[in-house]
Amino acid sequence: MIRFLPLIAVLALSGCATSETTYLNNGEQGLAIDCSGEANSWAACYEKADASCAGTGYRIVGTDGTPAPEESDKTLGVDVGNYKNRSVVVVCK
């Protein structure tokens, strides 16, 4: 059981979307939200944005992410072992 503790900790941490305050070029304050990893999705980014903006709504300023793999890059039709990068920058209304 002790051998699996670090693995469990990594898996638990990889399932959370994180956000931090950022400033846009025009001086406006926004949130940079990271929801990378296999356990997350774009929906996790948008849920974190909604929760961080306390239900007032938000405007998406930019997104960045790992493109979907080609069918020829998949193993038996499944995307295996590729780390997914997903991030979005939003401004609360």
One Martini backbone bead per residue (centre of mass of N, CA, C, O) as a GRO file, in nm:
protein
   93
    1MET     BB    1   0.056   0.063  -0.020
    2ILE     BB    2   0.298   0.262  -0.005
    3ARG     BB    3   0.366   0.251  -0.313
    4PHE     BB    4   0.077   0.397  -0.402
    5LEU     BB    5   0.067   0.684  -0.275
    6PRO     BB    6   0.198   0.864  -0.497
    7LEU     BB    7  -0.004   0.789  -0.720
    8ILE     BB    8  -0.259   0.889  -0.578
    9ALA     BB    9  -0.168   1.184  -0.548
   10VAL     BB   10  -0.137   1.247  -0.850
   11LEU     BB   11  -0.427   1.177  -0.937
   12ALA     BB   12  -0.571   1.378  -0.750
   13LEU     BB   13  -0.428   1.641  -0.869
   14SER     BB   14  -0.503   1.600  -1.186
   15GLY     BB   15  -0.836   1.660  -1.138
   16CYS     BB   16  -0.774   1.976  -1.121
   17ALA     BB   17  -0.869   2.294  -1.153
   18THR     BB   18  -0.685   2.594  -1.210
   19SER     BB   19  -0.635   2.932  -1.076
   20GLU     BB   20  -0.522   3.266  -1.187
   21THR     BB   21  -0.420   3.571  -1.182
   22THR     BB   22  -0.444   3.813  -1.451
   23TYR     BB   23  -0.311   4.033  -1.710
   24LEU     BB   24  -0.383   4.219  -1.959
   25ASN     BB   25  -0.274   4.441  -2.197
   26ASN     BB   26  -0.518   4.651  -2.101
   27GLY     BB   27  -0.533   4.584  -1.763
   28GLU     BB   28  -0.714   4.360  -1.731
   29GLN     BB   29  -0.869   4.137  -1.524
   30GLY     BB   30  -0.802   3.783  -1.491
   31LEU     BB   31  -0.827   3.426  -1.570
   32ALA     BB   32  -0.615   3.146  -1.537
   33ILE     BB   33  -0.706   2.826  -1.666
   34ASP     BB   34  -0.621   2.489  -1.563
   35CYS     BB   35  -0.717   2.160  -1.740
   36SER     BB   36  -0.515   1.940  -1.735
   37GLY     BB   37  -0.543   1.618  -1.838
   38GLU     BB   38  -0.720   1.319  -1.832
   39ALA     BB   39  -0.942   1.403  -1.599
   40ASN     BB   40  -1.009   1.631  -1.790
   41SER     BB   41  -1.184   1.912  -1.942
   42TRP     BB   42  -1.335   2.175  -2.081
   43ALA     BB   43  -1.562   2.175  -1.872
   44ALA     BB   44  -1.376   2.228  -1.627
   45CYS     BB   45  -1.301   2.514  -1.708
   46TYR     BB   46  -1.594   2.635  -1.713
   47GLU     BB   47  -1.666   2.561  -1.421
   48LYS     BB   48  -1.437   2.728  -1.290
   49ALA     BB   49  -1.524   3.000  -1.407
   50ASP     BB   50  -1.804   3.008  -1.279
   51ALA     BB   51  -1.706   2.981  -0.983
   52SER     BB   52  -1.502   3.227  -0.985
   53CYS     BB   53  -1.748   3.437  -1.080
   54ALA     BB   54  -2.005   3.396  -0.897
   55GLY     BB   55  -2.241   3.394  -1.135
   56THR     BB   56  -2.180   3.658  -1.336
   57GLY     BB   57  -1.993   3.567  -1.544
   58TYR     BB   58  -1.814   3.536  -1.868
   59ARG     BB   59  -1.523   3.603  -2.076
   60ILE     BB   60  -1.358   3.482  -2.345
   61VAL     BB   61  -1.019   3.539  -2.450
   62GLY     BB   62  -0.870   3.242  -2.434
   63THR     BB   63  -0.721   2.948  -2.590
   64ASP     BB   64  -0.547   2.632  -2.506
   65GLY     BB   65  -0.439   2.324  -2.683
   66THR     BB   66  -0.444   2.004  -2.756
   67PRO     BB   67  -0.471   1.843  -3.024
   68ALA     BB   68  -0.625   1.622  -3.194
   69PRO     BB   69  -0.568   1.320  -3.294
   70GLU     BB   70  -0.500   1.117  -3.525
   71GLU     BB   71  -0.596   0.808  -3.618
   72SER     BB   72  -0.292   0.708  -3.674
   73ASP     BB   73  -0.204   0.783  -3.357
   74LYS     BB   74  -0.367   0.557  -3.259
   75THR     BB   75  -0.453   0.287  -3.035
   76LEU     BB   76  -0.702   0.110  -3.135
   77GLY     BB   77  -0.869   0.400  -3.143
   78VAL     BB   78  -0.691   0.516  -2.898
   79ASP     BB   79  -0.586   0.764  -2.676
   80VAL     BB   80  -0.261   0.690  -2.558
   81GLY     BB   81  -0.047   0.873  -2.340
   82ASN     BB   82  -0.155   1.165  -2.389
   83TYR     BB   83  -0.106   1.474  -2.290
   84LYS     BB   84  -0.332   1.723  -2.181
   85ASN     BB   85  -0.372   2.056  -2.288
   86ARG     BB   86  -0.552   2.310  -2.091
   87SER     BB   87  -0.657   2.656  -2.153
   88VAL     BB   88  -0.807   2.957  -2.001
   89VAL     BB   89  -0.918   3.296  -2.055
   90VAL     BB   90  -1.091   3.513  -1.826
   91VAL     BB   91  -1.365   3.752  -1.773
   92CYS     BB   92  -1.540   3.896  -1.547
   93LYS     BB   93  -1.862   4.065  -1.521
   0.00000   0.00000   0.00000
